[in-house]
Amino acid sequence: MSDSSFVQEPWRKARFAALVEEHYRSVYRFCFWLVGSNHNAEDVCQQVFLAAWQKFEQLRDRSSAKSWLMRIALNTVRTEGRRAARRDDIRLVPDAERTAPLSDDEPSGSAAALDRRRLIHEAVQSLPEERRAVVVLRVMQGLPGMEVSQLLGISEASVSRWKDEGLEVLRSKLLRSGVLTEDG
């Protein structure tokens, strides 16, 4: 290790710790919605931040950190999906793990709330991977269409169309399940 890298190491660790602190929840939620369980999302999220640490010097613009991390997460999810397919790895996810992570303002409470979250989770999981990724990134993560387009390697028009299609499928499923009503 050279003297200059030794001096930079504490600053690198501090900057990376700040990055993790700022983006962990968003990356975890994105992973959760793509992989379908808390346990798998934690595993993937850990892999994402390990890869981010190893590639940290590649992040030039802190303002693009979220989309950089989401790209790593998406690639990690896809890689893990291919590995699982090669192993014929079929995991049965317990119902307790199929509930969406709580938002900061949502009480954990009632069985009805848990059932509602389960139904929403199942509806999102039923979307094809590409539509699910667009809906999660655009709607749930709030990334701009242009960033989602770059992240997924598709046109902005496709992002808009896939988001609209995905939301329409979700709306339909959630209406049928009683989570949504026609008037609200």
Secondary structure, 3 states (H helix, E strand, C coil): CCHHHHHHHHHHHHHHHHHHHHHHHHHHHHHHHHHCCHHHHHHHHHHHHHHHHHCHHHCCCHHHHHHHHHHHHHHHHHHHHHHHHHHCCCCCCCHHHCCCCCCCCCCCCCHHHHHHHHHHHHHHHCCCHHHHHHHHHHHHCCCCHHHHHHHHCCCHHHHHHHHHHHHHHHHHHHHHHCCCCCCC
